[in-house]
Structures are given as C-alpha cells and as structure tokens.
Amino acid sequence: MIHPQKTIKKAKSNQKQHPLTNSGMGYFFKGFELIQLKGIRRFVLIPLLINMLFFSIAFYFMFTELEHYMAILTGWLPNWLSWLSSVLWPLAVITILIVFSFVFSTAANWLAAPFNGLLSEKIEVLLLKNTVLEGSAVNGGMMDIVKDIPRTLDRERQKLTYYLPRAIGFFIILWTLPIVGQVMWFLFIAWMMAVQYKDYPFDNHKIPFSVMKQTIQQHKSLSYSFGVSVAIFSMLPLVNLIVMPVAICGATALWVDHYRDNFITTTINKVPSQ
C-alpha cells in the first residue's frame, strides 16, 4: 500500500485544518457522502458485493431458522411460564441481530481485506487533495492487490487473535446475564467495529497493530461513538448491505483529521537523511 517515508513529503501541505465533524457518529454518516465521490465507486464495488453476499446469507438463515428454534425453546417452558414466550421473541431477535452482525462482518472483512485497504487509500488521497501518493497501490493493477494479500490477511489474523479471547468471555456473559449481557456484548461489538474499520488507514501506513490499539484507546469517546454507529446500522436489514464501504470511508476521514499528523511527525523524525 502506501510507503510512509514517501508519503510524508507531501502530507503537511495537504493536512486538513478543520475536522469534517466532531463525533465518531458524524464520521460514520460522512461515509455515506464519501462513497459517492467521483472516482470512488469502482473501489466500493467489491467490498459492497462481498458485504451484500454475507449479510444476505446471514439474514436468510436467521429468519428461516429462528421460528424453528423458538418453538423448541418455548416448548420447554411449563404452562405457568408460557407468558415468557412474548418476552423471549424480541430478546432472541435482538441477540441474534447483534451476534450475526458481528460474526458475518468479521467474515466479510477477512475476504474483502485487500480491497478495503485500497478503498481507504483512495479516500485518503481524495481527502488530502493529492492526485497521487508515491508508493500508492491506488493506481496500480490487480498484481499490486495480489502482492498485498499476505500482509493484509496477516493483519486480519492479528485482529482475530485480539477478538477471540474477549469474544468468548463476553459471549458467556451474553447468555448468562439477561439484558445486562446483551448491553455488554453490544458495547464489545461497538469497540470491535471501531478497531476493525479504523485500522485500515493505520495498516496502509504500516503502523503496527499494537500502536493502533493504543492510539484509538486515547480517544475512546470518538472510537465508541463511531463503533456504536457501525454496529447499529449493521443490524438494520438492507442498510447493512452498504455498511462496510461506508464505515471504511468514515474511518479514513477520521484518520486524516485526528491521527495522521501525529504519525507523520513521528515518522519524519525517524527518516534518515538522504
């Protein structure tokens, strides 16, 4: 993707003086505008198709199987607790929406990782008003994407290693503490969504995953408001089909406004004199 040392030469003159918005939610909604920019649609297409495929499968499975399993569950209830069925239905729907939105988003991001990074890179180019970034893969061919696949998949592996132990713990809480468990799981998902999408521009600049985590933890309100927005829209049928490219664009705009300058300055100090 982008080679940091080469990008630095142009960045300072192009850095935005004023942020596009002041909240993580605002950046997510900004993504809806950014995916419509001229020259972006071809970069949006593959992430969009992958997301549509996975969420279509997820919701088809959910709505066809839910009634069957709910019938089994309510069949276990004694007559005097039959009224619980009216409570279990909405609780089950909410739980499945939250769980499925996370599981299928993770799977879709694994498959679309190289294309997601490319979309993030293109958005950064446009936001900085550069016609090209040196070392960029945006104007390269399919071979540039293929060469980047091992690195991007390794980055997704690091995310998965970070997710899984926490997901297991929160998943147990989800099923053992009604209501409270759902809330805690949702907040966990919101944080994971922030990590997932905000990482693309960091990864494009070869910033280590551990550094990225520390950085976004310093702006937790910004990260949580962005992640909550992504998580909510991921649960909405039809709307969730375009969440992936929208979130990538919004997260990249957030990177340009709030993180990029810090890392460019740090990198400049490490670049050896020519």
Residue pairs with C-beta under 8 A, 6 or more apart in sequence:
1 117
1 118
1 121
1 135
1 136
1 137
1 148
1 203
1 204
1 205
1 206
2 121
2 124
2 133
2 135
2 136
2 137
2 204
2 205
2 206
3 134
3 135
3 206
4 205
4 206
4 263
4 267
5 267
5 271
6 133
6 134
6 135
7 133
7 134
7 135
7 205
7 264
8 264
8 267
8 268
8 271
9 134
10 128
10 130
10 133
10 134
11 128
11 260
11 261
11 264
12 264
14 128
14 129
14 130
15 128
15 256
15 260
15 261
15 264
16 127
16 128
16 256
16 257
19 257
19 258
20 26
20 27
20 30
20 253
20 257
21 27
21 29
21 30
23 222
23 225
24 194
24 221
24 222
24 223
24 224
24 225
24 226
24 227
24 228
24 229
24 254
25 225
25 226
25 228
25 229
27 226
27 250
27 251
27 253
27 254
28 226
28 229
28 230
28 233
28 246
28 247
28 250
29 229
29 250
30 249
30 250
30 253
31 245
31 246
31 247
31 248
31 249
31 250
31 251
31 253
32 246
34 40
34 123
34 126
34 246
34 249
34 250
34 252
34 253
35 41
35 44
35 242
35 245
35 246
35 249
37 123
37 126
39 122
39 126
40 119
40 122
40 123
40 126
40 249
43 115
43 118
43 119
43 122
43 138
44 119
44 245
46 112
46 115
47 112
47 115
47 116
47 119
47 244
47 245
47 248
48 241
48 242
48 244
48 245
50 108
50 111
50 112
50 115
50 244
51 108
51 112
51 240
51 241
51 242
51 243
51 244
51 245
52 241
53 108
54 104
54 105
54 107
54 108
55 104
55 108
55 240
55 241
56 241
57 104
58 100
58 101
58 103
58 104
59 100
59 237
62 96
62 97
62 100
66 92
66 93
66 96
70 85
70 88
70 89
70 92
73 88
73 92
74 82
74 84
74 85
74 88
77 84
77 85
91 178
91 182
94 182
95 174
95 182
97 235
98 182
98 185
98 186
98 189
98 231
98 235
99 171
99 174
99 185
101 189
101 231
101 234
101 235
101 240
102 167
102 189
102 192
102 193
102 231
102 234
105 193
105 196
105 234
105 243
105 244
106 160
106 163
106 196
108 244
109 116
109 156
109 196
109 244
110 153
110 156
110 160
112 244
113 149
113 152
113 153
113 155
113 156
114 145
114 146
114 148
114 149
114 152
115 145
116 200
116 244
116 248
117 148
117 152
117 200
117 203
117 204
118 137
118 138
118 145
119 200
119 245
119 248
119 249
120 200
120 201
120 204
120 248
120 249
120 251
120 252
121 133
121 136
121 137
121 138
121 201
121 204
122 138
123 248
123 249
123 252
123 253
124 133
124 201
124 204
124 252
124 255
124 256
124 260
125 131
125 132
125 133
125 136
125 138
127 252
127 253
127 256
128 256
132 138
132 139
137 144
137 145
137 148
152 203
155 199
155 203
155 209
158 209
159 195
159 196
159 199
159 209
162 195
162 209
162 213
163 192
166 188
167 188
167 192
170 184
170 185
170 188
171 185
173 180
173 181
173 184
173 185
174 181
174 182
174 184
174 185
175 181
177 184
186 231
187 224
189 227
189 231
190 224
190 227
190 228
190 230
190 231
191 223
191 224
191 227
192 227
193 226
193 227
193 230
193 231
193 234
193 247
194 216
194 223
194 224
194 226
194 227
194 230
195 212
195 213
195 216
195 223
195 227
197 226
197 230
197 247
197 248
197 250
197 251
198 212
198 216
198 223
198 226
198 251
198 254
198 255
199 209
199 212
200 248
200 251
200 252
201 251
201 252
201 255
201 256
201 259
201 260
202 209
202 211
202 212
202 215
202 255
202 259
203 209
203 212
205 263
207 263
215 259
215 262
216 222
216 223
217 223
219 258
222 254
222 258
226 250
226 251
226 254
230 243
230 247
233 239
233 240
233 243
233 246
234 240
234 243
